[in-house]
Amino acid sequence: MSAGSWNHNVHYHRRILASLPSEAQTVLDAGAGAGQLARTLVAAGYDVTAIDRAADLAANPRVPGLTWITGDVLTYDFGTAFDAVISAAVLHHLPDLTAALRRLARLTADGGTLIVIGLARPTRPSDHLIHAAGAVVHRFQVVRHGWQTDPAPTCWPPPHTYAQVRRTAARLLPGAEFRRLPLWRYELRWREPPAGARLSP
């Protein structure tokens, strides 16, 4: 595949932007990789904190409105919560889905929004049908835009299934919206309850 401007993660950047509430100001990009999404968010006017365990993340040039952190989102002390927390193609790299969703939820400020674009393992016929449709989209977009290599390490197959993600989200994040997406992805959207509400055990 030739070098280009598109890949499966870039494909959903516009969807993420459209999902952010208009009142959000501070955004955490949890597992930011090379920072392409973080820069897109800054260009859209958000105050962005981008964290990744990759040592070279902090070597990116300074961008006004963008704070780079080299660290583990599961343990790093941010000292604050965020109006919006975004996790794009990250959860399948983490050892414990439940712990990861709990952590991301607690980093979401009261009334804030959590958006997860993730990968999971197909187990049902409907999963495979959506994957087949994604293969068609993949070929069309690669011809149209060319393929942009992602520096992030590959983790395939993902450790959890779509059904497991849906069940875990329903248990931990009451009211969360789960959608299957083409290109081997799913989307979770959740709104943090008002102050004083507690997450499910």
N, C-alpha and C positions, 0 to 999 in steps of 0.2 A: 504494500500500500504506500502511496506517495505521501510526503509531508503535506499537511494541510491545516485547516482551522477547526476541524470537527472531531469529536469522539463521543462516546456514550455519556460521559459526565458533562461535557460542555453542552450537550443537547438539552439538558434539564436546567441550565442556569436561568434561562428566561422564565421557566415555570416557577422556580424558586423566588425570583424577584416579584413575580405577579402574586405570589402567595403571602408576601410580607404585608402586615397591616400598615396602613398609612401613618399611624401614630408612632410606629417603632422608630427609635433613634439609634440605640446601641445593638450591635449584632455580634454574636460569637460564631465564627466559622470553626467548628470542631473537627479537626483532622484536615487542615487546609491544604496539605500537599505543597505544590509549587506556588499556590496563592492566586491562581487565575480567578476563581470565584470571589475570593476576598477583594481583589482589585475591581471586579465588576460591581460588587456591592458598594465599595467606596465611590466609584464613579456615579452610582445612583444616589449618592448623598448620605449614606449611612456611616456611622462611626463604628469601625470594625476592629475586633480583636481576632486574630488568626493564630491558632495553636496547632502544632504538629510535632511529633517526636523526631522528625528528620533534622539532623544537625545543621543542614544547609539552609533551613527556612529563614533563620535570623540574618543570613547573609544577603537576603533580598534588599534592594535599595529602599531607602526610607520613602514612604508615601504619606502625605498628610491625611490624617483620618484613619490610618491603618497601623495597628500595633501588632508586631510579630512576637510570638512566644515560642521558644523551643521547649517542649515539655509534653507531659501526658495529661490529656484532658480529664482522665479519671481521677487524678490525684492533685493536679495543680491548684493552688489556692489563688483564685482570681480576686477574692475580696469583694466581689459584687455578683449580682445576677444581671441578665441581659434581657432587653425587650424582645429579642428574637434569638433563638439558637438554631443553627443549621448544621446538619450532619449529612454530607454527600459522599456516598460510597465508602463509608468508614466502619459501620457497625459490624460487618462480617469479618473485619480484621481484629476485633476485640474479643477477649476470651469468654465474656459472660454477657449475653444479650440483656438479661434482667438488670444486672448491675449498670450496664451502659445506659439503658433507658432511664433508670432511676437518676443517674448522675446528670444526664442532659436535662431531665425535667427539673431537677433542683437548681440548675444553672439558669433556668427560665424565670424571669421576674414575674411577680403577681400580675395576672392579666396578659402576660406575654405569650409568644407563639413559638412552638417547637416544630421544625420541619425536618423530616428525615427522608432522604432519597437513598434507598439501600438495595443491596443484592441479596437474594435468597435462593434456595435450592428448590427446583420444581418437583412436585410429587403427584399432582393431579392432572388429568387430561386438559383441563382449562389452562393450567400453567404452561403446558407444552404448546398449546395453540397460540397463546400470547407470545411465547418465545419464537414461534415460527413467524408470526407477524413482525416481530422485532428484527428477524433476519432480513426481511424484505426492506424494512426501513433502513437498516444498516447499509445494505448494498447501495440503495438509492443515494443516501447522504454521502457515502464515501466517494461515489462517482461525482457528486455535485460539489463537494467541498474539499475532498482529500482527507486523509486520516492524520490526526494529531496524536503522536505518541504520548502516553501518560507516564510520568516517571515513577508513579507509585508502584509498589510491589504487587504482584498478582496473587490473589487468594481465591482459588477455584478448585473444587466446588465450595460454596459458602457453607459454614458449619450448621446453619439453621435453615428451616424451610419457610416458605411463605405462610403456611398455616401456623407455624410456631410464632412467627412475628406477629401475625394478627391476634392470636390468643394472648400473647404476652402484653401487647399494647392495650388490649381490651381490659386486662387485669390491672395494669399499672397506671394507665392513662385514661380515666373515664371520659367518654365522649370523643376519643381520638378517631379520626377518619383514616381508613386504610384503603388504598387504591393500588391495583396492579397496573403497571405501566409496561409499554414495550421496551425493548433494548435491555431485557433482563433486570428490570428494576421494579421497586414498589415505592409508594409514597405514604408516609405517616404525617398527619397534621394534627396538632393538639394545642389547645389553649389552656394555659395555666389558670386554675381557679383563682378567685379573689383571695386576698390575704386572709389567713386563718383556716382555709380549707387544707385538708391533708391528703397526701397520696395514699392509694390503697396499699395494704401490707403485701 
